[in-house]
Amino acid sequence: MHRVPLGAASRLRWGCLGLAAIVALVAVASDPADARSRRKHHHAKRTHHAAASYNPPYADIVVDAKTGKVLHQSNPDAARFPASLTKVMTLYLLFEQLEAGKITLDTPMKISEHASVQAPTKLGLRPGDTLKVEDAIKGLVTKSANDAAVVIAETLGGSEENFAAMMTRKARALGMRNTFYHNASGLPDDQQKTTARDQALLGMAIQNRFPKYYRYFSLPSFVYRGHALRNHNHLLGSVDGVDGIKTGYTRASGFNLITSVRRGGRHIVAVVLGGRSAGSRDARMRSLIDTNIAEASTKPKSQPQVAEAPIPAPRPAFEAPAAAPQLAAAASIPMPLRAPATSKEATVTVPVGSSAPLKPVKVRTMTVTLVPPKDAAGSDTAEIAEGDAADQSDAPQDQGSPAGQNGAPETAAATEAAAVPPALPTPRRSVLAKLQPVLAAAKNAAVTSAKAAEVSGDQAIPERPTIRRGWAIQIGAYEDKGEAKQRLNSAKGKVASVLHKAEAYIERTVKGAKTYYRARFAGFDRDQAHAACKKLKHDDIACMALKI
């Protein structure tokens, strides 16, 4: 028998053991990779099945932005959820205030607790801090930041609810007949609805109305607090001629997109609502662009494409941070300088599925600010600003009424003044002459005292017996004066700690054919008014602080 030398046997034995160890190590190392591979394959398979079963309701439209001609449409008037396309209207109202000089790009806006707790996507804002207007704009167009949208809403409208009412009123002024807003961000809300046609109209309006600020929609990215935030619109920089504007997504809405394209002297705005994925939505938009842009006009635009029908409601009482300029809280009256027929064109209800061109005509407006008299015998004055100003008639909705909220006395001056053809601008003296009935009504409303009425036994609540200054809080506006008085007494009974020294009064206002009674408490400074509102809201009593 052949014997293996002892040294060779030892080496052979160690070699076998080493080989076995290597095999074992390879097996151990490969198992997690195999497991990851299997998990990844399973996840991809599950995602594919989920995507195949996800089928949100679809709609689209392509419009020649120069002529308003509808080049293509599918379910253009079917109700859909806008998702973050909502933020286009939020920015429209913000751009109005920038253009009017009420705020600047550097104006700091206070961040509330409500804004900070919004669901992602968001900037991660902290309550008590401030956010500059320009950073808010960039955060909306790139990150689609929900918290920044609420900061804008609360700054301009006092509350997100009031701002949503302003958004809906502006939609009507622009001719968006089937759009309803209930928040400023587009986060899920069953009552927040729109259509592809309405979004196309908004997409044209915002860039024609605010070309200076529309450029923000083309930002590829935004750096905030050291973090680079990439624009969600992947067509920017990848599709020739795309200059904006906005994406959106919720589970209920599907993947939405408004796109503006300028190519070869042509300009179209296209909308896709209800894409099954971001990729399929973008692919559909590319197809719509390539198929329809050749049909768009190459001729110069014959007329402005923005329409804002005048709506008889006051603008909101803005409250800027202490470091920012105080925004005016006076009533204003939109006065079209064109024949009424031109403004009506924007508010005609389009038949469902119509291929009629979207041809709104820009309405020049005149804003008249009513200044309360210094005393009962004083005379009223009016500040007149003429030009292509935005419709200044938007306002937060009063609690308990369809009327707007405003910090200054209101009158029947919301009645539309006489209009003249655009070719014949109204001379300043003529305008002032036409405003005399308006100013007279304002004066009468400011100096007239109503008789005190009995409420809850011996307690009487006056109806504007004096000219007040400082800050007040409003807990609602009602069609019945008795209800307004009852609400005042109820609030004072529930929150006596902050209202025991406050002066309860009722302010009467007329809107169209209706009269409303605003239930208010006066005698506060700014901080006291906000503190009182905070306490009232804690007790489930609606409240708004305003300067009077």
C-alpha positions as CSV (number, residue, x, y, z in Angstrom):
1,M,0.0,0.0,0.0
2,H,1.3,3.4,-1.0
3,R,1.6,5.8,1.9
4,V,1.3,9.5,1.4
5,P,4.0,11.4,3.2
6,L,2.8,13.0,6.4
7,G,3.5,16.6,5.2
8,A,1.6,16.0,1.9
9,A,-1.4,14.5,3.8
10,S,-1.5,17.5,6.1
11,R,-1.5,19.9,3.1
12,L,-4.2,17.9,1.4
13,R,-6.4,17.9,4.4
14,W,-6.0,21.7,4.9
15,G,-6.6,22.3,1.2
16,C,-9.9,20.4,1.4
17,L,-11.0,22.3,4.5
18,G,-10.1,25.6,2.8
19,L,-12.1,24.7,-0.3
20,A,-15.1,23.8,1.8
21,A,-14.8,27.1,3.7
22,I,-14.6,29.1,0.4
23,V,-17.7,27.3,-0.9
24,A,-19.5,28.1,2.3
25,L,-18.6,31.7,2.3
26,V,-19.7,32.1,-1.4
27,A,-23.0,30.5,-0.5
28,V,-23.5,32.7,2.6
29,A,-22.5,35.8,0.6
30,S,-24.8,35.0,-2.3
31,D,-27.9,34.2,-0.3
32,P,-28.7,37.9,0.7
33,A,-28.0,39.0,-2.8
34,D,-30.3,36.3,-4.2
35,A,-32.9,37.3,-1.5
36,R,-32.6,41.0,-2.5
37,S,-33.0,40.0,-6.2
38,R,-36.0,38.0,-5.4
39,R,-37.6,40.7,-3.3
40,K,-36.8,43.3,-6.0
41,H,-38.4,41.1,-8.7
42,H,-41.4,40.5,-6.5
43,H,-41.7,44.3,-5.7
44,A,-41.5,45.1,-9.5
45,K,-44.1,42.5,-10.3
46,R,-46.4,43.8,-7.6
47,T,-45.8,47.4,-8.8
48,H,-46.6,46.4,-12.3
49,H,-49.8,44.7,-11.2
50,A,-50.8,47.8,-9.2
51,A,-50.0,50.1,-12.1
52,A,-52.1,47.9,-14.4
53,S,-55.1,48.2,-12.0
54,Y,-54.7,51.9,-11.4
55,N,-56.9,53.7,-13.9
56,P,-57.8,57.3,-12.8
57,P,-60.4,59.2,-14.9
58,Y,-58.7,60.9,-17.9
59,A,-59.2,64.2,-19.7
60,D,-57.1,66.4,-21.9
61,I,-57.2,69.5,-24.1
62,V,-54.8,71.4,-26.4
63,V,-55.5,75.1,-27.1
64,D,-53.8,77.6,-29.5
65,A,-52.8,80.2,-27.0
66,K,-52.8,83.0,-29.7
67,T,-56.3,82.4,-31.0
68,G,-58.0,80.3,-28.3
69,K,-58.8,77.6,-30.9
70,V,-59.3,74.2,-29.4
71,L,-56.9,71.9,-31.4
72,H,-57.7,68.7,-29.5
73,Q,-59.9,67.6,-26.6
74,S,-61.0,64.5,-24.7
75,N,-63.5,64.9,-21.9
76,P,-62.6,68.6,-21.6
77,D,-65.5,69.5,-19.3
78,A,-65.6,66.4,-17.1
79,A,-65.1,67.0,-13.4
80,R,-61.6,66.1,-12.2
81,F,-59.4,66.7,-9.2
82,P,-56.8,69.4,-9.8
83,A,-54.2,68.1,-7.2
84,S,-51.2,70.5,-7.2
85,L,-52.4,72.3,-10.3
86,T,-54.3,74.2,-7.6
87,K,-51.1,76.1,-6.9
88,V,-51.3,77.8,-10.2
89,M,-54.3,79.8,-8.9
90,T,-52.6,80.3,-5.6
91,L,-49.7,81.9,-7.4
92,Y,-52.1,83.9,-9.7
93,L,-53.5,85.7,-6.6
94,L,-50.0,86.2,-5.2
95,F,-48.8,87.7,-8.5
96,E,-51.7,90.1,-8.4
97,Q,-50.5,91.5,-5.1
98,L,-46.9,91.7,-6.3
99,E,-47.9,93.6,-9.4
100,A,-50.1,96.0,-7.3
101,G,-47.2,96.7,-5.0
102,K,-49.0,95.4,-1.9
103,I,-46.1,93.0,-1.3
104,T,-42.6,92.5,-2.7
105,L,-40.5,89.5,-3.4
106,D,-38.7,90.1,-0.1
107,T,-41.8,90.4,2.0
108,P,-41.6,87.9,4.9
109,M,-44.7,85.9,5.5
110,K,-45.4,84.3,8.9
111,I,-45.5,80.6,9.2
112,S,-48.4,79.2,11.2
113,E,-48.7,75.9,13.0
114,H,-51.4,74.9,10.4
115,A,-49.0,75.6,7.5
116,S,-46.1,73.7,9.1
117,V,-48.1,70.5,9.6
118,Q,-49.2,70.1,5.9
119,A,-48.6,66.7,4.3
120,P,-45.6,66.4,2.0
121,T,-44.3,67.4,-0.4
122,K,-43.2,70.4,1.7
123,L,-40.2,72.6,2.5
124,G,-40.3,71.6,6.2
125,L,-41.2,75.1,7.4
126,R,-41.2,75.8,11.2
127,P,-44.0,77.6,13.0
128,G,-43.1,81.1,14.1
129,D,-40.5,81.6,11.4
130,T,-41.0,83.6,8.2
131,L,-40.8,82.7,4.5
132,K,-40.0,85.3,1.9
133,V,-42.4,85.7,-1.0
134,E,-39.9,84.7,-3.6
135,D,-38.9,81.6,-1.8
136,A,-42.5,80.6,-1.5
137,I,-42.9,81.1,-5.3
138,K,-39.9,78.9,-6.0
139,G,-41.0,76.3,-3.5
140,L,-44.4,76.0,-5.2
141,V,-43.1,75.8,-8.8
142,T,-40.3,73.3,-8.1
143,K,-41.0,71.2,-5.0
144,S,-44.8,71.9,-5.1
145,A,-44.5,72.7,-1.4
146,N,-47.9,72.4,0.4
147,D,-46.7,74.2,3.5
148,A,-45.6,77.2,1.4
149,A,-48.9,77.3,-0.4
150,V,-50.7,77.6,3.0
151,V,-48.4,80.4,4.1
152,I,-49.4,82.3,1.0
153,A,-53.1,81.6,1.6
154,E,-53.0,82.8,5.3
155,T,-51.0,85.9,4.4
156,L,-53.3,87.0,1.7
157,G,-56.6,85.7,2.9
158,G,-56.3,85.6,6.7
159,S,-57.1,81.9,6.6
160,E,-56.8,79.1,4.1
161,E,-60.6,78.8,4.0
162,N,-61.0,82.4,3.1
163,F,-58.3,82.2,0.5
164,A,-59.9,79.2,-1.1
165,A,-63.1,81.3,-1.5
166,M,-61.0,84.1,-3.1
167,M,-59.6,81.5,-5.5
168,T,-63.0,80.3,-6.5
169,R,-64.2,83.9,-7.1
170,K,-61.1,84.5,-9.2
171,A,-61.8,81.4,-11.2
172,R,-65.3,82.7,-12.0
173,A,-63.9,86.1,-13.0
174,L,-61.5,84.3,-15.5
175,G,-64.4,82.3,-16.9
176,M,-63.5,79.0,-15.2
177,R,-67.1,78.0,-14.6
178,N,-66.5,74.5,-13.3
179,T,-63.7,74.9,-10.9
180,F,-64.1,74.9,-7.1
181,Y,-61.3,75.4,-4.6
182,H,-61.4,74.4,-1.0
183,N,-57.7,74.6,-0.2
184,A,-54.6,76.4,-1.5
185,S,-52.4,73.3,-2.1
186,G,-54.4,70.7,-3.9
187,L,-54.2,68.1,-1.1
188,P,-57.1,65.7,-1.3
189,D,-60.5,67.2,-1.0
190,D,-63.6,65.7,-2.5
191,Q,-65.1,69.1,-3.2
192,Q,-62.1,70.5,-5.0
193,K,-62.9,70.1,-8.7
194,T,-61.9,71.4,-12.0
195,T,-61.9,70.5,-15.8
196,A,-59.2,70.3,-18.5
197,R,-60.8,73.3,-20.2
198,D,-60.6,75.5,-17.1
199,Q,-57.0,74.6,-16.4
200,A,-56.1,75.5,-20.0
201,L,-57.8,78.8,-19.5
202,L,-55.8,79.4,-16.3
203,G,-52.6,78.3,-17.9
204,M,-53.1,81.0,-20.6
205,A,-54.3,83.6,-18.2
206,I,-51.4,83.5,-15.8
207,Q,-48.7,83.9,-18.4
208,N,-50.5,86.6,-20.4
209,R,-51.5,88.5,-17.2
210,F,-48.1,88.2,-15.4
211,P,-45.3,87.6,-17.9
212,K,-42.8,89.1,-15.5
213,Y,-43.6,86.5,-12.8
214,Y,-44.6,83.6,-15.1
215,R,-40.8,83.0,-15.7
216,Y,-40.6,81.3,-12.3
217,F,-42.4,78.3,-13.8
218,S,-39.4,77.5,-15.9
219,L,-37.0,77.2,-13.0
220,P,-35.2,73.8,-13.2
221,S,-34.3,73.8,-9.5
222,F,-34.4,75.8,-6.3
223,V,-31.9,75.7,-3.4
224,Y,-33.5,76.2,0.0
225,R,-31.6,75.9,3.2
226,G,-28.8,74.1,1.4
227,H,-31.0,71.6,-0.3
228,A,-31.4,71.5,-4.1
229,L,-35.0,71.0,-5.0
230,R,-35.6,69.8,-8.6
231,N,-38.6,70.9,-10.6
232,H,-41.2,68.0,-10.9
233,N,-41.9,69.0,-14.5
234,H,-39.6,66.7,-16.4
235,L,-40.5,68.2,-19.8
236,L,-38.6,71.3,-19.0
237,G,-35.3,71.1,-20.8
238,S,-36.2,67.9,-22.5
239,V,-39.0,69.0,-24.9
240,D,-38.2,71.8,-27.3
241,G,-40.1,75.0,-26.5
242,V,-41.6,74.0,-23.1
243,D,-41.5,77.0,-20.8
244,G,-43.7,75.7,-17.9
245,I,-46.0,75.3,-16.1
246,K,-47.1,72.7,-13.4
247,T,-47.5,69.1,-12.4
248,G,-49.8,67.5,-9.9
249,Y,-50.7,64.2,-8.4
250,T,-53.0,62.6,-5.8
251,R,-54.3,59.0,-5.8
252,A,-57.7,60.3,-6.8
253,S,-56.6,62.7,-9.5
254,G,-53.9,60.6,-11.2
255,F,-50.9,62.4,-12.7
256,N,-51.8,65.9,-14.0
257,L,-49.8,68.4,-16.1
258,I,-50.3,71.8,-17.6
259,T,-47.7,72.6,-20.3
260,S,-47.0,75.7,-22.3
261,V,-45.0,75.3,-25.5
262,R,-43.6,78.0,-27.8
263,R,-42.0,76.7,-31.0
264,G,-41.6,78.1,-34.5
265,G,-43.7,81.2,-33.8
266,R,-46.5,79.0,-32.4
267,H,-47.8,78.9,-28.8
268,I,-50.0,76.2,-27.4
269,V,-51.2,75.3,-23.9
270,A,-52.0,71.7,-23.2
271,V,-53.5,69.9,-20.2
272,V,-53.4,66.2,-19.3
273,L,-55.5,65.1,-16.3
274,G,-55.5,61.5,-14.9
275,G,-52.3,60.0,-16.2
276,R,-51.6,56.5,-14.8
277,S,-48.0,57.3,-14.0
278,A,-45.6,60.3,-14.4
279,G,-43.9,58.6,-17.3
280,S,-47.2,57.8,-19.2
281,R,-48.5,61.3,-18.5
282,D,-45.3,62.9,-19.9
283,A,-45.4,60.6,-22.9
284,R,-49.0,61.5,-23.6
285,M,-48.1,65.2,-23.3
286,R,-45.3,64.8,-25.8
287,S,-47.6,63.1,-28.2
288,L,-50.2,65.9,-27.9
289,I,-47.6,68.6,-28.5
290,D,-46.1,66.9,-31.5
291,T,-49.4,66.1,-33.0
292,N,-51.1,69.5,-32.6
293,I,-48.5,72.3,-32.5
294,A,-48.3,72.4,-36.3
295,E,-52.0,73.4,-36.3
296,A,-51.4,76.5,-34.2
297,S,-51.3,79.9,-35.6
298,T,-48.0,81.6,-36.5
299,K,-49.6,85.1,-36.7
300,P,-49.1,87.7,-34.0
301,K,-51.7,87.6,-31.2
302,S,-54.5,89.9,-32.2
303,Q,-55.7,90.7,-28.7
304,P,-55.0,90.1,-25.0
305,Q,-56.2,86.7,-23.8
306,V,-57.0,87.4,-20.2
307,A,-60.6,87.9,-19.0
308,E,-61.6,89.0,-15.6
309,A,-65.3,89.7,-15.3
310,P,-65.9,92.2,-12.4
311,I,-67.4,90.6,-9.3
312,P,-69.0,92.9,-6.7
313,A,-67.0,91.9,-3.6
314,P,-64.3,93.7,-1.6
315,R,-60.7,92.6,-1.5
316,P,-59.3,90.9,1.6
317,A,-58.0,92.6,4.7
318,F,-54.4,91.6,4.4
319,E,-52.2,91.3,7.5
320,A,-48.5,91.3,6.7
321,P,-45.8,90.5,9.4
322,A,-44.6,93.4,11.5
323,A,-41.4,93.6,9.5
324,A,-43.3,93.8,6.3
325,P,-45.4,96.8,4.9
326,Q,-48.9,96.7,6.2
327,L,-51.2,95.8,3.3
328,A,-54.3,97.9,2.8
329,A,-57.6,96.9,4.2
330,A,-60.0,99.2,2.3
331,A,-62.9,98.5,0.1
332,S,-62.3,98.7,-3.6
333,I,-64.6,98.7,-6.6
334,P,-63.7,97.2,-10.0
335,M,-64.8,99.4,-12.8
336,P,-64.5,98.0,-16.3
337,L,-63.3,100.5,-18.9
338,R,-64.8,98.5,-21.8
339,A,-68.3,97.9,-22.9
340,P,-70.1,95.4,-20.8
341,A,-70.4,93.0,-23.7
342,T,-66.6,92.4,-23.7
343,S,-66.5,91.4,-20.0
344,K,-69.5,89.1,-20.4
345,E,-67.6,87.1,-23.1
346,A,-65.5,85.7,-20.3
347,T,-68.4,84.4,-18.3
348,V,-70.4,82.6,-20.9
349,T,-70.9,79.0,-20.0
350,V,-69.3,76.8,-22.7
351,P,-71.4,73.8,-23.7
352,V,-70.0,70.5,-22.6
353,G,-67.5,69.2,-25.2
354,S,-67.6,72.4,-27.2
355,S,-64.9,73.2,-29.7
356,A,-65.6,76.9,-29.5
357,P,-62.4,79.0,-29.2
358,L,-61.3,80.2,-25.8
359,K,-61.3,84.0,-26.6
360,P,-61.5,86.0,-23.4
361,V,-60.7,89.7,-23.7
362,K,-58.7,91.5,-21.2
363,V,-60.7,93.8,-18.9
364,R,-59.0,97.0,-17.8
365,T,-60.1,97.8,-14.2
366,M,-60.0,100.8,-12.0
367,T,-59.6,100.4,-8.3
368,V,-61.2,103.0,-6.0
369,T,-60.1,102.9,-2.4
370,L,-62.7,104.4,0.0
371,V,-61.1,106.2,2.9
372,P,-63.2,106.6,6.1
373,P,-63.8,110.2,7.1
374,K,-61.9,111.7,10.1
375,D,-65.1,112.9,11.8
376,A,-68.8,113.1,11.2
377,A,-68.5,116.3,9.4
378,G,-65.5,115.4,7.4
379,S,-65.4,114.8,3.7
380,D,-64.6,111.6,1.9
381,T,-61.7,111.2,-0.5
382,A,-60.9,108.7,-3.1
383,E,-57.6,107.3,-4.4
384,I,-57.9,106.3,-8.1
385,A,-55.5,103.9,-9.8
386,E,-56.1,103.3,-13.5
387,G,-54.5,100.7,-15.8
388,D,-54.4,97.0,-16.4
389,A,-54.6,96.3,-12.7
390,A,-55.8,92.9,-11.4
391,D,-59.4,92.6,-10.4
392,Q,-59.3,93.8,-6.8
393,S,-62.6,92.5,-5.8
394,D,-61.5,89.2,-4.1
395,A,-62.1,88.8,-0.4
396,P,-62.2,86.2,2.3
397,Q,-65.8,85.0,2.7
398,D,-67.6,86.3,5.8
399,Q,-68.6,83.7,8.3
400,G,-72.3,83.0,7.8
401,S,-72.7,84.9,4.6
402,P,-71.7,84.8,0.9
403,A,-70.3,88.3,1.2
404,G,-66.7,89.2,1.5
405,Q,-64.7,90.4,4.5
406,N,-63.2,93.8,4.7
407,G,-61.8,96.0,7.4
408,A,-63.3,99.3,6.2
409,P,-67.0,100.4,6.1
410,E,-68.7,99.1,3.0
411,T,-71.6,100.6,1.0
412,A,-73.7,99.9,-2.0
413,A,-70.7,101.1,-4.0
414,A,-70.2,97.5,-5.2
415,T,-72.7,98.4,-7.9
416,E,-70.9,98.3,-11.3
417,A,-70.2,101.8,-12.7
418,A,-70.8,102.9,-16.2
419,A,-68.3,101.7,-18.8
420,V,-66.9,103.4,-21.9
421,P,-65.3,102.0,-25.0
422,P,-61.6,101.2,-24.8
423,A,-60.7,103.7,-27.5
424,L,-62.0,106.6,-25.4
425,P,-60.3,106.5,-22.0
426,T,-62.4,108.2,-19.3
427,P,-61.1,111.6,-18.2
428,R,-60.3,111.8,-14.5
429,R,-62.9,114.5,-13.8
430,S,-65.6,112.5,-15.5
431,V,-64.7,109.4,-13.5
432,L,-64.9,111.4,-10.2
433,A,-68.3,112.7,-11.2
434,K,-69.6,109.2,-11.8
435,L,-68.2,108.2,-8.4
436,Q,-70.1,110.9,-6.4
437,P,-73.1,108.6,-5.6
438,V,-70.6,106.0,-4.4
439,L,-68.7,108.4,-2.2
440,A,-71.9,109.9,-0.8
441,A,-73.2,106.4,0.1
442,A,-69.9,105.7,1.9
443,K,-70.1,108.9,3.8
444,N,-73.7,108.3,4.9
445,A,-72.9,104.8,6.0
446,A,-69.9,106.0,8.0
447,V,-71.7,108.8,9.9
448,T,-75.2,107.4,10.4
449,S,-76.0,105.9,13.7
450,A,-78.7,103.2,14.2
451,K,-80.8,103.0,17.3
452,A,-79.6,100.8,20.1
453,A,-81.5,97.5,20.4
454,E,-82.2,95.5,23.5
455,V,-80.4,92.1,23.7
456,S,-80.5,89.7,26.6
457,G,-82.4,91.9,29.0
458,D,-80.8,95.4,29.6
459,Q,-77.7,94.9,27.4
460,A,-77.8,97.0,24.2
461,I,-75.5,96.6,21.2
462,P,-75.0,99.7,19.0
463,E,-74.9,99.7,15.2
464,R,-71.7,101.8,14.4
465,P,-72.6,104.8,16.5
466,T,-69.0,106.2,16.4
467,I,-66.0,106.1,14.1
468,R,-63.6,103.6,15.6
469,R,-59.9,103.2,15.2
470,G,-57.5,100.5,16.1
471,W,-58.2,96.8,15.8
472,A,-61.4,94.8,16.1
473,I,-62.4,91.1,15.8
474,Q,-65.3,89.8,13.8
475,I,-67.2,86.6,14.7
476,G,-69.5,86.4,11.7
477,A,-71.8,88.3,9.3
478,Y,-75.5,87.5,9.3
479,E,-78.6,88.4,7.3
480,D,-80.6,88.8,10.5
481,K,-79.5,91.5,12.9
482,G,-81.0,89.7,15.8
483,E,-78.9,86.7,15.2
484,A,-75.8,88.9,15.0
485,K,-76.6,90.4,18.4
486,Q,-77.3,87.0,19.9
487,R,-73.9,85.7,18.6
488,L,-72.1,88.7,20.2
489,N,-73.7,88.1,23.6
490,S,-73.1,84.3,23.4
491,A,-69.4,84.9,22.6
492,K,-69.0,87.4,25.4
493,G,-70.6,84.9,27.8
494,K,-68.4,82.1,26.8
495,V,-65.1,84.0,26.7
496,A,-65.6,86.8,29.2
497,S,-61.9,86.7,30.1
498,V,-60.9,88.4,26.9
499,L,-64.1,90.2,25.9
500,H,-65.2,91.8,29.2
501,K,-63.7,95.2,28.3
502,A,-64.4,95.0,24.5
503,E,-67.1,97.0,22.9
504,A,-69.6,94.9,21.1
505,Y,-71.1,96.5,18.0
506,I,-72.8,95.6,14.7
507,E,-71.7,96.9,11.3
508,R,-74.4,96.9,8.6
509,T,-73.3,96.4,5.0
510,V,-75.2,96.1,1.8
511,K,-74.1,93.7,-1.0
512,G,-76.3,93.8,-4.1
513,A,-79.9,93.3,-3.0
514,K,-78.9,91.8,0.4
515,T,-78.1,93.4,3.8
516,Y,-75.7,91.8,6.2
517,Y,-74.9,92.5,9.8
518,R,-71.3,92.0,11.0
519,A,-70.9,91.0,14.6
520,R,-67.8,92.7,16.0
521,F,-65.9,93.6,19.1
522,A,-63.7,96.7,19.1
523,G,-61.1,98.1,21.5
524,F,-58.1,96.0,20.8
525,D,-54.5,96.6,19.7
526,R,-53.1,94.2,17.1
527,D,-51.7,91.6,19.5
528,Q,-54.8,91.7,21.7
529,A,-57.0,91.2,18.6
530,H,-55.1,88.1,17.5
531,A,-54.9,86.7,21.1
532,A,-58.7,87.2,21.4
533,C,-59.3,85.3,18.1
534,K,-57.1,82.5,19.2
535,K,-59.1,82.1,22.4
536,L,-62.4,82.3,20.5
537,K,-61.3,79.7,18.0
538,H,-60.3,77.4,20.8
539,D,-63.9,77.6,22.0
540,D,-65.1,76.8,18.4
541,I,-66.2,80.4,17.7
542,A,-65.2,81.7,14.3
543,C,-63.1,84.8,14.5
544,M,-61.1,87.2,12.3
545,A,-58.9,90.1,13.4
546,L,-58.9,93.3,11.4
547,K,-57.7,96.8,11.5
548,I,-60.5,99.5,11.5
